[in-house]
Amino acid sequence: MKKITDLQGTFQLHNGVQMPYFGLGVYLSKDGNEVISAVKNALDHGYRHIDTASIYNNEEGVGEGIKQSNVGRGDIFLVSKVWNTDQGYDTTLRAFDASLERLGTDYLDLYLIHWPKEKSRETWKAMERLYQEKRVRAIGISNFLKHHVEDLLVEADIVPMVNQMEFHPYLVQQELVDFCHSKGIQYEAWSPLMQGHIFDLDNMKQLAEKYKKSIAQIVLRWDLQKGVVTIPKSSKKDRIIANADLFDFEINNQDMQLLDSLERGKRFGPDPDNFDF
C-alpha cells in the first residue's frame, strides 16, 4: 500500500490519472455563500479535490469558490455526477454540458453515474464518448454493487476508473472493495462519518484517546490506509482544516483490523438495490 503522507497525495487511476486521495464533499452545502466559502477555505488550506453533483444544486457556488481561491483550475481535481433523471445517451451529454456551464469550466477531472439505473449502459456509452473527446479526464460510477458493475461491463469499452460508495466501519463491504480492485477500479468513500453516528461508538472514542486524535481523524485515516479515497463533507472552516490533519500519525495493523471488524452491513444512506428516485 502506498504511504499516506500528505494532503495533496494521490492514488493513480488505471488510465494513469492521479486522483487526490482526500477531498471535500459538498452534499447538502447550500449554493451561494455557504458552498463558496467551504470550497475556498478547503482549497486555501491545501485541498485539491472537490466533489459535487448536479442534484446537489450547488455547482455554480462550487465554481465560484474555485474562482475566488488562490488555486488554479489545473491544480484542482473537480468531480460531478449525472443524476438519475438525466440518464440515457443524449440526456447525459446535455447534463454534462449543463454541469460544465454551472461550474464555469471546460472540462471535468471525473464524471460519475450517480446511481445504477435501467439506462446506465446507455449513460456509460455517452460518458465513454466524453472521455474519448478529452472533455473529462476520468469516468466512473457511484453506488454500484458487484452485479451492477458486472452488468455495466457487458457492453462497456472502458472499465470505470472509480466507484464511489457509502463506506465506513459499519459498511466495509470488503468483498466489493476487493472486486473493484481486481478490475482496477479505485474505491471511494462517501458518508465516511456515518452521518454523525461514528461519534457514538465506544471503539472510536478509545482509539481517538489512544492516538490523541479526533474520532473523525481516526476514521478518515483508516479510509486512506485502506487505499480508499475519502471526501468528508463540511461547511465549517475549522472542521475542514481539522479533517485534513491526518498525516502526522499512522494506525497500526491491529487497530486497522479492529476497525474492519466493526462491519455490520449497516447503511445510513439508500440501498443501491432498493431505492425509488
KAHUVEN-V780672 format. One line per field, one symbol per residue. phi: phi as a letter, one per 30 degrees, with the letter a starting at -180 (. if undefined). burial: + if it has 16 or more other ideal C-beta (glycine too) atoms within 10 Angstrom, else -. A space follows every 10 residues. Layout:
phi=???
burial=???
This chain:
phi=.ddcbadcdb cdddcjdcce dbaccbeidd djeddedddd ddddcjdbbb cbadddhbdd dddddddddc cdedccccbb bddedcdkdd ddddddedde dddibcacda bbddbdbecd ddedddddde dddicbdaba bbicdedddd dddecdcbde dbbcbdaaed bdheddeddd ddcicddbcc hdchhjdedc deeddddddd chbdeedddd deedddicdb bdcaccedde ddecdcccab ddedddddde ddebiccccd ddcabbb
burial=---+--+-++ +-+---+-++ ++++++--+- +--+++++++ ++++--++++ ++++++-+++ ++++++--+- +-+--+++++ ++++-+++-- +++-++--++ -++-+-++++ +++++++-++ +++++++-++ +---++++++ +++++--++- -+---+-+-+ ++++++++++ +++--++-++ ----++++++ ++++---+-- +-++--++-- +-++++++++ ++++++-+++ +++++---++ ++++-+---+ +---+--++- -+-------- -+-----
